[in-house]
Amino acid sequence: MATMSLKKILTKRLSASSILEVTTAMIIISMVFGLAIIIYLNIQRSGASSLRLSSRIKLEAVFSETNRLKKFESREVRFEDVIVYQEIEHNPEGLLSIKLEARDEQGKLIAEQKHLIYAP
């Protein structure tokens, strides 16, 4: 009883997947993998953009402080993750050109702003 005859083994129908089912499964797995890569790359890019956004906020803070205190001189302001460089150029008409740059610790430019104000 435990042994089957050769005829029964050869005539018994085995269940198997068709090529269409296998192809469909491969397409679905490929699509899920592609979506996972897109999501991963978006997360990677958002990290850099959050650094850019926080750098722009710090540039605005430095400019606001400079304008509020009327302290129009070139300087360097260090934050925990970026360094803000402020350069002031005096024009003869009483205009000041303020250039702000945010750089990381390696010196790579992250964000920059330029302002033109009247300060006689």
BELJORA-V984404 format. One record per residue. N is the residue number from 1. PHI is phi in whole degrees, -180 to 180 (999 if undefined). OMEGA is omega as a letter, one per 40 degrees, with the letter a starting at -180 (NA if undefined). D_FIRST is the distance of its C-alpha to the first C-alpha in Angstrom with 1 decimal. Layout:
n->(N,N)
phi->(PHI,PHI)
omega->(OMEGA,OMEGA)
d_first->(D_FIRST,D_FIRST)
This chain:
n->(1,2,3,4,5,6,7,8,9,10,11,12,13,14,15,16,17,18,19,20,21,22,23,24,25,26,27,28,29,30,31,32,33,34,35,36,37,38,39,40,41,42,43,44,45,46,47,48,49,50,51,52,53,54,55,56,57,58,59,60,61,62,63,64,65,66,67,68,69,70,71,72,73,74,75,76,77,78,79,80,81,82,83,84,85,86,87,88,89,90,91,92,93,94,95,96,97,98,99,100,101,102,103,104,105,106,107,108,109,110,111,112,113,114,115,116,117,118,119,120)
phi->(999,-74,-101,-103,-76,-61,-66,-67,-66,-74,-90,-70,-85,-96,-86,-147,-88,-84,-64,-67,-65,-65,-64,-62,-63,-65,-65,-64,-64,-64,-66,-64,-64,-63,-65,-64,-66,-62,-63,-62,-67,-64,-66,-62,-68,-68,-62,-69,-71,-68,-66,-63,-65,-66,-68,-64,-64,-67,-62,-63,-65,-65,-64,-62,-65,-63,-70,-69,-86,55,-102,-92,-145,-71,-159,-131,-119,-100,-112,-67,-120,-138,-119,-103,-104,-118,-119,-115,-121,-94,-103,-67,-83,92,-91,-117,-103,-111,-112,-116,-131,-108,-129,-82,-64,-86,95,-77,-70,-104,-152,-147,-141,-130,-130,-126,-129,-101,-142,-69)
omega->(a,i,i,i,a,a,i,i,a,a,i,a,i,i,a,i,i,i,i,i,a,i,i,i,i,i,a,i,i,i,i,i,i,i,i,i,i,i,i,a,i,i,i,a,a,i,i,a,i,i,i,a,i,i,i,i,i,i,i,i,i,i,i,i,i,a,a,a,a,a,a,i,i,a,i,i,a,i,a,a,i,i,i,i,i,i,a,i,i,i,a,a,a,i,i,i,a,i,i,i,i,a,i,a,i,i,a,a,i,a,i,i,i,i,i,a,i,i,a,NA)
d_first->(0.0,3.8,5.4,7.1,9.6,13.2,14.4,12.3,13.5,17.0,17.3,16.1,19.3,20.0,22.7,25.7,29.4,32.0,35.1,37.2,35.3,35.6,39.3,40.0,38.5,40.6,43.7,43.3,42.8,45.8,48.0,47.2,47.9,51.2,52.2,51.6,53.8,56.6,56.5,56.7,59.6,61.4,61.1,62.4,65.4,66.2,66.8,69.6,71.0,71.3,73.2,75.5,76.0,76.9,79.2,81.0,81.5,83.0,85.3,86.5,87.1,89.2,91.2,91.8,93.1,95.3,96.8,97.2,99.0,100.9,99.8,99.9,99.1,96.4,93.9,90.3,88.2,85.0,82.1,78.9,77.0,79.8,83.4,85.7,88.7,91.7,94.4,97.6,100.0,103.5,105.1,108.9,108.6,107.1,103.5,100.8,97.7,94.9,91.8,88.8,85.8,82.7,81.1,78.2,78.7,78.2,80.9,78.7,80.3,78.3,80.8,84.5,87.1,90.7,93.4,97.0,99.3,103.0,104.6,108.4)
